[in-house]
């Protein structure tokens, strides 16, 4: 079995031979200020933004640089699941989400087919072969050659082509990410090109931007990479915060809202989070307030609380952003009211 990894936007460049055969061409600009060569920053960025994005099935394969072509059979936490279509993904997600303090495992049944970051499809015959794919993904991430999935260019776009004397030789219409990736991957040492701006793109938060130059494109990519890194960090922090919740009991140390601390209303209650997403608050007389909780992540880790049957605890029902945590305390801020904060401290 392999441990399920939350890999954020990693690519298979190491295994696919994307190490560049760089020429001695420098990046000197021609008459067109956006002219680029095979080894320019823009070329690398466009290649990375146009790689195949296999992150949608990371819960199954643990590799954002590739995806498993269905059907596939796997043992998920020991339960055999036949994934015949994307509708069956929910079976896997439900099993993995049943408990949040267990060691999730996925054992794939071989042979299976995988679509790689360069859009090719390969048959993987064993776990050893699959481990090589995972290792190459990790190497790409470490080397800064991972896919950039948080910028999506709107197609079609047009690219003008030039020779080394900066004479225009033609133009190419690019209609998809796959075509853009192929163009950038197959540039020769004797070719130059320029993107015909403006172009449009959608960034990680769903907003659309208009880009008018290579510099603006690179700035958008740099910002998107930071967002991508924040998303990955939040996903990793979930694995640290969930055990803190489950492995201890808590008191409400502080509950600030509209400048008023209401922690005294909860001083007699001990809060216990279970590993199956239930939460119970019990006072010294044994009176219990039941609820549910969920931990998720966006740019930050989010803790959603939902208590029922108690007016005081219903005031805690919210989606809270984790603003800080230690081994014994978690600090939260409301996602709808920045002035509302909650501090849970282990006893």
WOZI-V213103 format. One line per field, one symbol per residue. phi: phi as a letter, one per 30 degrees, with the letter a starting at -180 (. if undefined). burial: + if it has 16 or more other ideal C-beta (glycine too) atoms within 10 Angstrom, else -. A space follows every 10 residues. Layout:
phi = ???
burial = ???
This chain:
phi = .cddcccchc bcdddciddd cdcddccddc dddcdbcdcd dddddddddc ddccddcedc cibddabddd dbcbcchicd bcccbddded ddddddcdbc bccdbbcdcc dbcbccdcid cbcccadddd dddddddddd dddicddccc bcddcdbccd cbcdciddcl bbcccadddd dddddcecdc cbabddddbc bccedjdcbc ccaedddddd dddddddddd dddddddedc deddddcbcb cddabcahic cceddcddcc cbccdcicbb cbcdcidccc abbbcbbbdb dccccbcbib dddddddacc cdcaabdbab cbbddcbddc bbbcbdc
burial = ---++-++++ ++++++-+-- ---------+ -+-+++++++ -+++++++++ +++++-++++ ++++++++-+ -+-+-++--- +-+----++- -+--++--++ ---+-+-+-- -+-+++++-- ---+-----+ --++-+++++ +---++++++ +++---+-++ ++-----+-- ---+--+-++ +-+++-+--- +++++---+- +-++----+- +--+-++--+ +--++-++-+ ++-++-++-- ++-+++-+-+ +++-++---- -+---+--+- +++---+-++ ++------+- +-+-+-+--+ +++-+++--+ --+-++-+-+ ++--+----+ ++++-----+ ++++-+-
